Amino acid sequence: MQIYSSLDKQKKPLISLSEKKVLLYVCGITPYDTTHLGHAFLYIFFDVVKRYFEYLKYYVEYTQNVTDIDDDLLMRAKKDKINWKELGEMWTKKFLNDLIALNILTPTNYIKATDSIPEIIEIVSHLQTHGNAYESDGTVYFDVTKFTPYGDLSSYSKEEMIELSKERGADPGDPKKKNKLDFILWQKSIGDEPSWDSPWGKGRPGWHIECSAMVHKTLGLQIDIHGGGFDLIYPHHESEIAQSESFTGKEPFVGYWMHAGMLRYKGEKMSKSLGNLILVADLLFKHSQNAIRWMLLSHNYRYEWEYFDHMMDDAQIEVNAVLQKLETNLKFDENIKLLEEFEMHMNDDFNTPDVLAMVKNASSDPKNSTTIRKIMKTLGFVIQ
């Protein structure tokens, strides 16, 4: 199996930390708004990754997190005049219901950032003690000059990282920082913000440290695959590498960094901030879960693409045509050559578009029905 790693900028053979076992971590939602098609693209793809490894007889330990303490969530709670915790729980419940409706398997570990405060404090304390972090007025920063590969994952220049950090919630001009790219590990709480006791006073965790702590708590010091959207490469995943490897002394923190491309709609990136969302709940009123999965898996996970409204109608027609051909009580032997072709495509960095093209073509022969059922179930389609 060849998997594209964003850090290595190429495909490389799968070599997991343990034989026939894969440790998988995928960044989850910040629960302050509804589930959109971009979320579905990411989580359906990694659902397929999990299912395919299990098809290959691997044991997959899969952690997905909920960033339930975050600047965006707190701002939304204040705007909507609702308790931040209630807001997070409400949208997390809605998100999980959408995942169930899309036939996405529940991860092995589903963990909230607020469940990992002791681990976060432990890591931050270690980083400060060993000179990788420093405190200024109750806020603790990671010193990026103490981690020389900082920037290798994104391959951005220092100037590009500074500009992106401005766009993505950081403040390069913070006078308490030693360096513009230093990032917050623990921040001093202001006013009535939620806070926890710490060696640096009342405060709350920074964004990046939450994922490092949840990885270490549920999966260990090193993992095989870390997934997320392309927009998380910098600063989130770049910073995760720095703080995790500085804490554990082990590298690589992650064997394979896998990033899903962004969805565009009406010429712009689909995002909550722009409001150009296609909601999963709305799609499910008109289309089946199978059609949504078919439409999303017809796109290569690594590349940005644009959604057009006709795509769901097209996908519904295509998946219905395949499923109708499977409606037979006759049992046929498995087509070994077809399974080998399926594995060839999936072993090439999970090439689902070519798998679906193969399924469409092979479904014209009724003798392939048993094999196609097996393939489609492995991809997470609901087969009656």
Disulfide bonds with the S-S distance in Angstrom:
none
